[in-house]
Amino acid sequence: MSYLRETATENGLDDHIRYHHKVLSASWSSDRARWTVHVERADTGERTALTCSWLFCAGGYYRYDQGFTPHFEGRERFRGTIAHPQHWPEDLDYAGKRVVVIGSGATAVTLLPAMAGTAAHVTMLQRTPSYVMPVSKRDVVANVLKKYLGQERGYALTRRKNIAQQRFVWAFCRRYPKAARRLIRWVNTRQLPAGYPVDEHFNPPYDPWDQRLCAVPDGDLFKAIRAGKASVVTDRIATFTESGVRLASGRELEADVVVTATGLNVQAFGGVRITVDGEEVRLPDTVAYKGMMLSGVPNLAFSIGYTNSSWTLKVGLLCEHFCRLLAHMDASGHDVCRPEPADPAMPTRPFLDFDAGYIRRAVDRLPRQGDRMPWLTSMDYHADVKLLRADSVVDPELHFTRSGAARATTDSPPATTAF
């Protein structure tokens, strides 16, 4: 938060941020070449409208007001506290209590060691294991480079090192999944107590990077298990009871607090209703152009990061390309651009070609991607550097026009609204 506040202040962004504003809908008018954005004040309920020539959606793809919780039989019988991490009660007291964390993803493996130091015991109850790898909190190479080369050059080399390292790990796992599985298991075995059932709790049925890997800083998850403060149980929930959770195996986990770290729901564009000239845009009917615009929708950009690397690594490239696109439109006198596939019958596939449960649940509500550039959603950093940083913003399938409104007001600069 300190970093975000400092960055906003240094760049004069403070006065351009409207807090407590929820975007409800956005409508495009071709006659005016403008977006009208309908907004509700979250604190007062007052509704208002903003207009702009461009919309930029930086809201990711999660639904932040509602976490995903599957149906649990007998949940209403449980006498303890049930909490979802997305709606964490400020007064939740788990000191000295028995905690069961349901889930096996990033949230669960973060909560387990974080709560283990205060709770009596924390059990991570998972239906299916995840791949978990320890990662050092300190980057020794980065510290050495900055010490001897200075902050600027040391940082630049560290960034290149991290990009190469992430790409290598992902490529190795995808090309040699059996070897990657053996390596991860070997690391897990060294981190866990002797004789620990590694294959039962840390050996998923899928290959590495079919879903995301979980990284635990300095192996804190494994440290909590070795200390006896935490444990992992792999089983299915049969029903909640008054005092805990009964499993399909017949075992019962007693608990005072149950945390449902069962993930989030996916919601593209923050659930905002988008219309173009009065017609609602159905996201599954659109195809993503360069992973940042939608076919048939003018002057709308969005940023979605990598699923196999740092999220902001791709967002930075997308924003560079977007700024170059705006500069090109200013220089050429155009105020509208709209991507359209040259071949309307182009084969398509899901926008996020990823096997995670939260993606599978929402795949029919998301845009699509094509089978060729610029309609592919790339997950390759070097390919994106060429496409988004080096290549021209001009493309035969991105159509630029100059509206009547622009001809009438030639001195008005483009206004962009981000949500």
N, C-alpha and C positions, 0 to 999 in steps of 0.2 A: 504493500500500500504506500509506503514511503517513496519507493521508486516511482510509482504511478503518479503520485501527487507532485513529485519533483519534476517529472517529465512534462506533465500538463502545465505547470507553472512556467517552466523555462521556455516553453514554446507558445505561451499565450493562449492556451486552449481553455482555461478556466471559464472565461466568460461565454464560451460557445457551447457549454454543456448544460442541458436542461435536465435536472434531476427530478425524480418522481413523475416522469412522463411515460405513459404506456401507449405504444403505437397500436391502434386497432385495425386500421385499413389504409390502403394506399391506392389511389386511382389515377391513371394516366389519361390525359387528354391530348390527342394528336393535333387538334385545332390550336391549342394553346402551347403545345410542346412543354407541358408542365405536369409534375406530379402534385396531387393534393393528398396530404398525409393527415389522417384523422387521429387525434391524440386525446387521451384521457389523463387528467391529473390523478395519480394514485392516492395523493393525500387529501384532495378536496372533492374528487369526482367530477370536476369541471371538464368540459370537453371543448376542444378547439381544433383549428386546422392550420397546417403549415403548407406552404407551396415551395417547390424547388424544381430545378431542371434535371437533377440526378438524384437517385437513391443509392445508398451503399449500405448493405446489410452485413454487419459484423457480429451477429448474434449467435454464431455457431449453429449446432443442430440439436441441442438438448432442450427439453422443456424444464425450465428451472423452477416453476411453481408447483410441479407435481412429479414426485419420484415414482418409479415403478415398483409396485409391490404385488406379487402374485397372491392368489387366494390361498389362505392357510386355514385348514379345517380346525375348528375349535378355538380360533383366535380369541373370541369374546370371553372364553372361560379363564384365560390367563389372568392371575391376580397381580402380576408385576407390571412393570412399565415397558411399553413397546414404542420405539422411536425409529424414525427413518432419518438417515444422515442429512437429507435435503431439508428436513424440518426439525433440526436438533433443538430440543427444549433448553432454554437458557438455564433453567433450574434443575436440570438432570443431575442427580447425585448418584454416582456409581461407586463411591469410595467404599472399600471393604465388601462389595457385593459381587455376586456371581453374574457374569455377563456372557450371553451367547450372541455372537455376531453372525448373522446369516448372510452368506455370500463368499465369493472367492476372488473377486476382482480387485482393482486398485484401491477402492474405498475400504474394503474389508482388510486387506493386508496393511493398510495404513492405520486403521483403527485398533487392530489387535495389539501392536506394541505400544501405541499411544495410551491405551487404557490399562495395559497390564501393570504399569507401575503403581496404579491407585486402586484398582479393583482387587477383590480377593482372588479371582481367577477369570480369565477370558478364554472362551472357546470359539474358534472359527468353524462354523458348521457349513460345509460346502456340499453341493450335490455332485459337482465335477471339479477336479483339481485345475489349477492354473499353473503356467510356468512362472516361476519366481526366481529372480537373480539378484544377488547382492551387488550394490554399486557404492563405491566410495563417496562419502560426502565431500571430500576434498580432491580436487584435480591436481595431482602432484606435478604433472607435465605443465599445466597452465601456470602454476605458481613459479616454476623454474623459468619458463619462457618470459614471464612478465618481469621477473627479477633481473634477468640478464639482457633482455631486449627492450625493456620499457613497457608501459601499459598499452600503448597503441599497437605496436608491432606484436607484442606478446599476445594481446587479445586476438588480433587478426589471425595469427598462426593457430591459436587455440581453437578458434571457430572452425578453421579448415580441418583441423585434426578431429574435432567432434563430428563434423559432417561426414568425413571419410569413415570414421569409426562406426557411426550409426548405419551408414550404407553397407559397410562390410558385414556387420552382424546380421542385418536383414537379408542380404544376398546369400550369405553362408547358410543361414537357416532355411531359406527357400530352396537352395540348390542341393544342400546335403542335410535333409531333415533328420535322417537317422543318426548321423554323426552329431548334429546339434542337440538332439534329444539326449544322447549319451553324455555329451559334455555338460549339459545343464544338470543332469542327474548326478554326475560326479561332483559338481560344485555343491549341489544341495546336500549330498552325503557328507561332505567335509564340514558343512555348516551345522548339521543336525547331530543329536546324540548318537552314540554307537548303538547299532541295532534298531534304529528308528525305521518304521515302515514307509520308506521314501516312495515306493511305487504306489502305495495306497493313497497317499495324500499329496504327492507332488509330481505325478506322472500322468498328464492329461491324455485322453484318447485321441486327440488331434495333434497335428504337427506344429512345431514352433512357428509362430507368426500367422497361423490360420486365424488366430485371435491375438490380441496384444499380449506382450510379455509384461509382467509386473516387476518393477525394480524396487528393491527395499534398501534404503540408505544405510550403509555400514552393516547390512544384514540384521537390522533391528528385529525383524520378525523371527529370525532363527535364534537370536539371542534370548528373546522372551520365552521361546519354547525350551531352549536349553536350561534356562533358569527355573523352569517349572511353573512360571507365572501364566503361561498360555499353552493351549493345545489346539490341535486340528482334528476334526471329525468329518469323515466323508460318508454321507448317508443321505437318505431322503426323509423328509418330514411326513409322518403319518398324521399327527394331530398335535395341537397345543393342548396342554393340560393346565390345571390350576397352578401348578408349581414349575412349569417348564415346557419342554418339547419332547414328545415321544417320537422316536424314529421308526422307519420301516423295519429295521432289524429287531425292534422291541425294546431297545435301550432307551432310557429317558435321561435327558439332560436337564438338570435342575437349574433354574435361573431366577434372578431377581429383576434383571433387565435384559430385554431382547432388542437388538439393533438389526433392522432389516436393511442391510447393505446390498440390496438386490438390484441396484442400478437406476438409471434414468430412462425416461421416455424420449424418443426423438421427435422433434417438432421443427420443421424447416421454416425459416424466416420468422421465427418467433410466433408462429400462428397468425401472422398478419394476413388479412384478406386482400389480395391484389387483383385489380381489374384494369383492363386496357380498353379504353373507349366503351365502357359499360359492360364488357364481357369479362367474366371471372377467369383468371388464369388457373388452370388445373396443372399443378406441378408435374404429375406423371405424364402429361402430354407434351412436356417441354424437354429439350435436350440442352445440356450444359455446354456452353461455348468457352473453351480454354479453362474450364472449371471455375468461371467467374461471372458469366452472364447466362441468360435463358433465351432460347430460341423464341422469336416472335415478341419479345418483351423489350421495349426501347428504354435506354438510359437507366438501366438497373444493373448494379454490380453487387457481388457478394464475395465473401472470403471464407473458404473452407480449407483447413490445413491438412497436413499429411496424417495418415493413420499408421504409418510405419516409421515415423521419425518425429522430430520436433514440430509441433503445430505451427509455431510462428515462423519456421523456416520457409514454408510456402507462402504464408500470409504476407511476409515481406516482399516476395517476388510479385505476388498478385497486386499489391498496393503500388509498387514501382510501375507495373504495366498500366494500371488504372490511371496513374498520374500522367504517364506518357500519352495515353489515349486522350485525356482531357486537353493536354497541350496540343496535340495534333488537331483536335476539333477546333480549338481556338485559332490556330494558325490557318486552317483551311476555311473557316467561316461556317462550319457545320454545327448544328445544335442538337441533332438527333442521330443516334446510331442504333441499329437493330440487327442482331445476328439471325441468319436464316440458313438452314442447310440447303446446299445446292441440290441434293437428292432427298426429297421428302420420304422416300422409302428406305433410307439408310437404316441398317440393322442397329438396334440399341440394346443396352444392358443396364443394370442398376448403376446409379451415380456413384454409390459407395459399394464397390465390389469386395465386401468384407463379411466374414462369417460370424460376427458377434451377434448375440441374441437381440440386443437393442436395435441393430440394423435390420435384422430379419423381420422383426415385428413391424417395422415402418417402411419397408422397401416399396410397398405399393402406394405410398404417399409422397415419395421423393421424386425429383427430376430423374432423367435418364442420361446416359452418356452414349456416344456413338462408337463406331468401330475404326475411326481414323481421326487424325488431327484435322482441324482444331477442336473436334468434338469429343476427344478422349479426355478423361480426368486423370492426369498423370500423377503418379506417386513416386516419380524419379526426379531427384533434385537437379541433376546435371541436364536432363532433358528440359526441365522447366527453366533453367538458366538460359538455355538457348531460345526457348519459345517465348518466355515472358520478359527477359532482359535484353537479349541480343537481337531477336527478330523484330521486324517492323510491326506496328499496331495495325497497319493496313492489311486487309485480307479480303479475298473475293467474296467470302461468305459473311462479312460484316459490312452492312450497307449504311452509308452516311448520307444524310439529307439536310437541307436547310429549310426550316419551316417558315410559314408566312409570319409567324410571331417574331422570328429572329430578324427577318427583313424589315419589320416595322420598328424594332428596337435594337439597332446594331451595336449600341454601346453597352448593353447590359451583360455583365459577366455571368458565367454559369454559377448557379447556387446548388450546393450538394448537401443533402441531409443524410446522416448516418444513423442507423439504429441497430 
